[in-house]
Amino acid sequence: FRRTVPAASTPVQRHLREHDWPGNVRELAHFAERFVLGLEGVAEMPSPAAMESDAAMPLPERLDHYEAEIIRETLGRNDGDVRRTIEALGIPRKTFYDKLQRHGIVRSDFSR
């Protein structure tokens, strides 16, 4: 398609790992095409297994997990650029760095 391949979000990566792919290569190829074309669908949502495992966690733990996932995705979309990331998240710089430390996120892992 001569398009830049977008970065796979955490839910998409989870879907790739956890889906059974009953259609094998053909189903995977169709998924890849839809993903590259930016078409939204079921693949963007967490898998049922992931939702069940999250549901078993206490609310504070689920919120922490979700917050860390959002920070990672936003850092990835912004190539690790702190200014753009904190603008997108709408949080102060100090809060951002506190959250990175609390979640064990290394900003430089997202820099290109």
Sequence and secondary structure as in RCSB ss.txt:
>XXXX:A:sequence
FRRTVPAASTPVQRHLREHDWPGNVRELAHFAERFVLGLEGVAEMPSPAAMESDAAMPLPERLDHYEAEIIRETL
GRNDGDVRRTIEALGIPRKTFYDKLQRHGIVRSDFSR
>XXXX:A:secstr
         HHHHHHHHH   TTHHHHHHHHHHHHHTT  SGGGS  HHHHHHHHTS HHHHHHHHHHHHHHHHH
HHTTT HHHHHHHHT  HHHHHHHHHHHT  GGGG  
